[in-house]
Amino acid sequence: MCNIKENNIDATTLDWLKEKVGSYEALFSKRAIKYRSLGLNEMKLTEQDYRNYMLEEYTFLKRPFMINGEEVFIGNAQKEVDAAVKSFKK
């Protein structure tokens, strides 16, 4: 288990997650307090922007995220939680 509050996600792991889910935007939390306070909600962010913000500040990474082998589960939506539980019980 990794605590991203203590050790922010590294570029290699973030890039791997992006390959699994399809985009950096899918990993980015638009609920982060800094999202609005920095005015990011009013900007047109690129994939590179999303990547850079997540590498700088852990709060921009959608949480929780769970990795089981090659499977990645992001967020706390019930379907994600159910899928993660099922995957980890295998």
C-alpha positions in Angstrom: 0.0 0.0 0.0 1.2 3.5 -0.8 0.4 6.7 1.0 0.4 9.4 -1.6 0.1 12.1 1.1 3.6 11.1 2.3 5.1 10.2 -1.1 3.4 11.8 -4.1 2.9 9.6 -7.1 5.8 9.3 -9.4 5.8 9.9 -13.2 6.3 6.3 -14.1 3.3 5.1 -12.0 1.1 8.0 -13.2 1.9 7.2 -16.8 1.1 3.5 -16.3 -2.2 4.4 -14.7 -3.0 6.7 -17.7 -2.3 3.8 -20.1 -4.7 1.6 -18.1 -7.6 4.2 -17.9 -7.1 6.0 -21.2 -6.4 9.6 -20.1 -4.9 11.8 -17.4 -8.2 13.6 -17.2 -9.8 10.3 -16.0 -7.4 10.3 -13.1 -7.8 13.9 -12.2 -10.0 15.0 -9.4 -12.1 18.1 -10.2 -13.4 18.0 -6.6 -10.0 19.0 -5.2 -10.2 22.3 -3.3 -7.3 23.7 -5.3 -9.1 23.0 -8.6 -11.4 26.0 -8.0 -9.1 28.1 -5.9 -6.4 28.1 -8.7 -9.1 28.9 -11.3 -8.5 25.6 -13.1 -12.3 25.2 -13.5 -12.2 28.2 -15.8 -9.3 27.0 -18.0 -9.1 24.6 -20.9 -6.6 22.0 -19.5 -4.6 19.8 -21.7 -3.6 16.2 -20.9 -0.1 17.5 -20.1 -1.6 20.1 -17.7 -3.5 17.3 -15.9 -0.4 15.2 -15.7 1.7 18.1 -14.4 -0.8 19.1 -11.7 -1.1 15.5 -10.4 2.7 15.2 -10.2 2.9 18.4 -8.3 0.0 17.9 -5.8 -1.5 14.6 -4.7 -4.9 16.2 -4.1 -5.4 16.4 -7.8 -5.3 12.6 -8.1 -8.8 11.0 -8.0 -9.0 8.8 -4.9 -9.1 6.1 -3.9 -7.3 4.3 -6.6 -6.5 0.6 -6.3 -4.2 -1.5 -8.3 -4.5 -5.3 -8.4 -2.0 -6.7 -10.9 -3.0 -5.2 -14.2 -6.4 -4.0 -13.0 -7.0 -0.4 -11.9 -10.0 0.9 -10.0 -10.4 4.7 -9.5 -12.9 6.6 -7.4 -15.5 5.6 -4.9 -18.5 5.0 -7.2 -20.3 1.9 -6.1 -19.6 0.0 -9.3 -15.8 0.7 -8.9 -15.9 -0.4 -5.3 -17.8 -3.6 -6.2 -15.4 -4.4 -9.1 -12.4 -3.8 -6.8 -13.8 -6.0 -4.1 -14.5 -8.8 -6.6 -11.0 -8.5 -8.1 -9.2 -8.6 -4.8 -11.3 -11.7 -3.7 -10.0 -13.7 -6.7 
